Amino acid sequence: MKIGFIGVGAMGAPMAKNLLKSDYVVYVNDLDAEKVVELEKLGAIACETAADVAKESDLIITSLPNAAIVEAVMTGDNGLFTHCKPGTVVMDMSSVAPHSSQKMAGIAAEYQLGYVDAPVSGGVKGAEEGTLTIMVGAEQDVFDKIKPVLETLGKNIIHVGNVGAGDAIKIVNNLLLGCNMAALAEALVLGAQLGLNPETVLQVVGVSSGKSYAFDAKFKSFILAGKFDGGFSIDLQHKDLGLALAAGDDVSAQLPMTQTASKVFEMAQAKGLNRQDISAIIKVWEDLAGVEVRLPSDTDDK
């Protein structure tokens, strides 16, 4: 199977590398030529346009920043759909709204193409190690066709329904992450104001009912260490909360906690924390409270 990959940034590049390690023929395209050159050195075939990728590939994977860019790549003047061979499968691994993927699937069907939405969880580390959770929205026959490729990219491959279902469950998952992170930051600062030692909070909450993924992944390694580079950015989390709010509007859902969390992430953006890890949201409350939740430098490694 010849595989095209469009969008080889922080997530796309390591996924493309894993495909190359598994001896797939991989055609790559990105607006950043340097990223394409890096993969070309590893054996990928560089393509100048998305159309060039489409002409060569049996499966095309896209990993792009937002729905507008996805639609432009799929349907623009030099887009994928008009240059794919009938029977080609197009799999979008971006985080977009369900209705956006469903719209693209409808257009793809007019060209006799399969379409899949397959957002992921696990971050850059999961992409590098091939351990991503991949939430797949696809017709059963299309899912069966691409499953071996998915197993190269991830560890937990879950067929969650037809097109749009992958985006829907990703929205639910990232709503929880954003709200949990906002609540964790608020709670940790309250603890500091009440005079609690952060190591005590780590010890007690770590074995109690307040524990969460945000607590496990972000408290010790990011917040206590005062290291906020890398990870999942505040900008991306705010985008995902926006997707949740938009999806809620589509079905008249009430999402007051999501609205509040979104506003807190906006406050973090206003402080210039856009590209820092979501754990940096704690700085919003720390600055307001005049406290800091950190370990002394000589105990960072505890």
C-alpha positions as CSV (number, residue, x, y, z in Angstrom):
1,M,0.0,0.0,0.0
2,K,1.3,3.4,-1.0
3,I,0.6,6.0,1.7
4,G,0.5,9.8,1.4
5,F,1.0,12.0,4.4
6,I,0.1,15.7,4.3
7,G,1.0,17.8,7.3
8,V,4.2,16.5,8.9
9,G,4.5,18.8,11.9
10,A,4.9,17.8,15.5
11,M,2.4,14.9,15.3
12,G,2.5,14.1,11.6
13,A,6.3,13.7,11.3
14,P,6.8,11.0,13.9
15,M,3.7,9.1,12.5
16,A,5.2,9.3,9.0
17,K,8.5,8.0,10.4
18,N,6.8,5.0,11.9
19,L,5.2,4.2,8.6
20,L,8.7,4.4,7.0
21,K,10.1,2.1,9.7
22,S,7.4,-0.4,8.8
23,D,8.5,-0.3,5.1
24,Y,5.5,1.5,3.7
25,V,6.1,3.7,0.6
26,V,5.3,7.2,2.0
27,Y,4.7,10.3,-0.1
28,V,4.9,13.5,2.0
29,N,3.8,17.1,1.6
30,D,3.9,20.1,3.9
31,L,4.1,23.9,3.6
32,D,7.4,23.7,5.6
33,A,9.9,22.4,3.1
34,E,12.4,21.6,5.8
35,K,10.1,19.1,7.4
36,V,9.7,17.3,4.0
37,V,13.4,17.2,3.5
38,E,14.0,15.6,6.9
39,L,11.6,12.8,6.0
40,E,13.0,12.5,2.5
41,K,16.4,11.7,4.1
42,L,14.7,8.8,5.9
43,G,13.2,7.4,2.7
44,A,10.0,9.3,2.1
45,I,9.2,10.6,-1.4
46,A,8.7,14.4,-1.4
47,C,5.8,15.9,-3.2
48,E,5.4,19.6,-4.1
49,T,1.6,19.6,-3.8
50,A,-1.3,17.7,-2.3
51,A,-2.4,16.8,-5.8
52,D,1.0,15.1,-6.3
53,V,0.4,13.0,-3.2
54,A,-3.1,12.1,-4.3
55,K,-2.0,10.8,-7.7
56,E,0.4,8.3,-6.1
57,S,-1.3,7.1,-3.0
58,D,-3.8,4.4,-2.0
59,L,-4.3,5.9,1.5
60,I,-3.8,9.5,2.3
61,I,-3.4,10.7,5.8
62,T,-3.8,14.4,6.8
63,S,-2.7,16.0,10.1
64,L,-3.6,19.7,9.9
65,P,-4.3,22.6,12.3
66,N,-8.0,23.3,11.7
67,A,-11.1,22.5,9.7
68,A,-10.6,25.4,7.2
69,I,-7.2,24.1,6.2
70,V,-8.5,20.5,6.0
71,E,-11.3,21.6,3.6
72,A,-8.8,23.7,1.5
73,V,-6.5,20.7,1.2
74,M,-9.3,18.4,0.3
75,T,-11.3,20.5,-2.1
76,G,-9.2,23.5,-3.2
77,D,-8.1,24.1,-6.8
78,N,-5.2,21.7,-6.4
79,G,-6.9,19.6,-3.7
80,L,-6.9,15.9,-3.0
81,F,-10.3,14.8,-4.1
82,T,-10.1,15.8,-7.7
83,H,-6.7,14.0,-8.1
84,C,-7.3,10.8,-6.2
85,K,-7.9,7.5,-7.9
86,P,-11.4,6.0,-7.3
87,G,-11.2,3.7,-4.2
88,T,-8.5,5.8,-2.5
89,V,-9.1,6.3,1.3
90,V,-8.6,9.7,2.8
91,M,-8.0,9.7,6.6
92,D,-8.0,13.0,8.4
93,M,-6.3,12.8,11.8
94,S,-6.8,16.5,12.7
95,S,-9.1,17.6,15.5
96,V,-12.2,19.2,13.9
97,A,-15.9,19.3,14.4
98,P,-18.0,16.2,13.5
99,H,-20.1,18.1,10.9
100,S,-16.9,19.2,9.2
101,S,-15.8,15.6,8.7
102,Q,-19.2,14.5,7.6
103,K,-19.2,17.3,5.0
104,M,-15.9,16.2,3.6
105,A,-17.1,12.5,3.6
106,G,-20.1,13.6,1.5
107,I,-17.9,15.3,-1.1
108,A,-15.4,12.4,-1.1
109,A,-18.2,10.0,-1.9
110,E,-19.0,11.9,-5.1
111,Y,-15.5,11.1,-6.2
112,Q,-15.8,7.4,-5.1
113,L,-13.4,7.8,-2.3
114,G,-13.5,6.5,1.3
115,Y,-13.2,9.0,4.1
116,V,-12.2,8.5,7.7
117,D,-11.9,10.8,10.7
118,A,-9.3,9.5,13.1
119,P,-8.2,12.0,15.8
120,V,-5.7,10.8,18.3
121,S,-4.8,11.0,22.0
122,G,-1.3,10.5,23.4
123,G,0.6,13.6,22.3
124,V,4.0,13.8,20.5
125,K,5.4,11.1,22.7
126,G,2.7,8.7,21.7
127,A,3.2,9.6,18.1
128,E,6.9,8.9,18.4
129,E,6.5,5.6,20.2
130,G,3.6,4.4,18.1
131,T,1.4,4.1,21.2
132,L,-1.4,6.6,20.3
133,T,-5.0,6.0,21.0
134,I,-6.8,6.4,17.7
135,M,-10.5,7.1,17.6
136,V,-11.8,6.0,14.2
137,G,-15.0,7.1,12.5
138,A,-15.5,5.1,9.3
139,E,-17.6,2.6,7.5
140,Q,-16.7,-1.0,8.6
141,D,-15.2,-2.1,5.3
142,V,-13.0,1.0,5.1
143,F,-11.9,0.5,8.7
144,D,-10.9,-3.1,8.0
145,K,-8.9,-1.9,5.0
146,I,-6.8,0.6,6.9
147,K,-6.5,-1.2,10.3
148,P,-3.0,-2.6,9.6
149,V,-1.8,1.0,9.0
150,L,-3.5,2.3,12.1
151,E,-1.8,-0.5,14.2
152,T,1.6,0.9,13.0
153,L,0.7,4.3,14.3
154,G,-1.1,3.5,17.6
155,K,-1.6,1.0,20.4
156,N,-5.3,1.5,21.1
157,I,-7.3,1.4,17.8
158,I,-11.0,2.0,18.5
159,H,-13.6,1.9,15.8
160,V,-16.2,4.3,17.4
161,G,-18.8,4.5,14.6
162,N,-19.3,6.1,11.2
163,V,-17.6,9.3,10.0
164,G,-17.8,12.1,12.6
165,A,-17.9,9.8,15.6
166,G,-14.1,10.0,16.0
167,D,-14.2,13.7,16.2
168,A,-17.2,13.5,18.6
169,I,-15.4,11.3,21.1
170,K,-12.2,13.3,20.8
171,I,-14.2,16.5,21.7
172,V,-15.7,14.7,24.7
173,N,-12.2,13.5,25.8
174,N,-10.5,16.9,25.4
175,L,-13.4,18.7,27.1
176,L,-12.7,16.6,30.2
177,L,-8.9,17.2,29.9
178,G,-9.4,21.0,29.7
179,C,-11.9,21.1,32.6
180,N,-9.8,18.8,34.7
181,M,-6.7,20.9,34.1
182,A,-8.5,24.1,35.0
183,A,-9.9,22.6,38.2
184,L,-6.5,21.1,39.1
185,A,-4.8,24.5,38.7
186,E,-7.4,26.2,40.8
187,A,-7.2,23.6,43.6
188,L,-3.4,23.6,43.8
189,V,-3.3,27.3,44.2
190,L,-6.0,27.1,46.9
191,G,-3.9,24.5,48.7
192,A,-0.9,26.8,48.6
193,Q,-2.9,29.7,50.0
194,L,-4.0,27.4,52.8
195,G,-0.4,26.7,53.6
196,L,-0.2,23.1,52.3
197,N,3.1,21.7,51.3
198,P,2.9,20.7,47.6
199,E,4.5,17.4,48.4
200,T,1.7,16.7,50.8
201,V,-0.8,17.4,48.1
202,L,1.0,15.1,45.8
203,Q,1.1,12.3,48.3
204,V,-2.5,12.6,49.5
205,V,-4.4,13.4,46.3
206,G,-2.3,10.8,44.4
207,V,-4.1,8.1,46.4
208,S,-7.4,9.8,46.8
209,S,-10.6,10.5,44.8
210,G,-9.4,13.8,43.4
211,K,-6.8,12.1,41.3
212,S,-7.1,12.5,37.5
213,Y,-5.0,12.2,34.3
214,A,-4.2,15.9,34.6
215,F,-3.0,15.3,38.2
216,D,-0.8,12.3,37.2
217,A,0.6,13.8,34.0
218,K,1.0,17.5,34.9
219,F,1.4,18.1,38.6
220,K,4.8,16.6,39.4
221,S,6.6,16.7,36.0
222,F,5.4,20.1,34.9
223,I,4.0,22.3,37.7
224,L,6.2,21.3,40.6
225,A,9.2,21.2,38.4
226,G,8.3,24.6,36.9
227,K,8.9,23.2,33.4
228,F,6.1,24.2,31.0
229,D,7.7,23.7,27.6
230,G,6.5,20.8,25.4
231,G,3.4,18.9,26.1
232,F,-0.1,19.9,24.9
233,S,-0.2,23.6,24.3
234,I,-2.7,26.1,25.8
235,D,-3.6,27.2,22.3
236,L,-4.6,23.7,21.2
237,Q,-6.6,23.0,24.4
238,H,-8.5,26.3,23.9
239,K,-9.2,25.3,20.4
240,D,-10.6,22.0,21.5
241,L,-12.8,23.6,24.2
242,G,-14.1,25.8,21.4
243,L,-14.9,22.8,19.3
244,A,-16.8,21.4,22.3
245,L,-18.8,24.6,22.8
246,A,-19.6,24.7,19.0
247,A,-20.7,21.1,19.1
248,G,-22.9,21.9,22.2
249,D,-24.5,24.7,20.2
250,D,-25.3,22.3,17.4
251,V,-27.3,20.0,19.7
252,S,-28.5,22.7,22.2
253,A,-26.4,21.3,25.0
254,Q,-25.6,23.3,28.2
255,L,-21.9,23.4,28.9
256,P,-21.3,25.8,31.8
257,M,-18.1,24.1,33.0
258,T,-16.7,24.1,29.5
259,Q,-17.5,27.8,29.1
260,T,-15.7,28.6,32.4
261,A,-12.6,26.5,31.5
262,S,-12.5,28.1,28.1
263,K,-12.4,31.6,29.7
264,V,-9.6,30.6,32.0
265,F,-7.5,29.3,29.0
266,E,-8.3,32.7,27.3
267,M,-6.8,34.4,30.4
268,A,-3.7,32.3,30.0
269,Q,-3.4,33.3,26.3
270,A,-3.7,36.9,27.3
271,K,-0.7,36.4,29.6
272,G,1.3,35.1,26.5
273,L,1.3,31.4,27.6
274,N,-0.1,30.3,24.3
275,R,2.5,27.7,23.3
276,Q,3.3,26.5,26.8
277,D,1.8,23.2,28.1
278,I,-1.7,23.3,29.5
279,S,-0.3,23.0,33.0
280,A,0.9,26.6,32.6
281,I,-2.6,27.7,33.2
282,I,-1.8,27.6,36.9
283,K,0.1,30.8,36.4
284,V,-3.2,32.6,36.0
285,W,-4.2,31.8,39.5
286,E,-0.7,32.0,41.0
287,D,-0.3,35.6,39.8
288,L,-3.7,36.6,41.2
289,A,-3.1,34.9,44.5
290,G,0.6,35.9,44.9
291,V,1.7,32.3,45.5
292,E,3.7,29.7,43.5
293,V,3.2,26.0,43.6
294,R,6.7,24.6,43.1
295,L,9.3,22.4,44.8
296,P,12.6,24.0,45.8
297,S,15.1,23.4,43.1
298,D,17.1,21.0,45.1
299,T,14.1,18.7,45.5
300,D,12.9,18.8,41.9
301,D,13.9,15.2,41.3
302,K,12.1,13.7,44.3
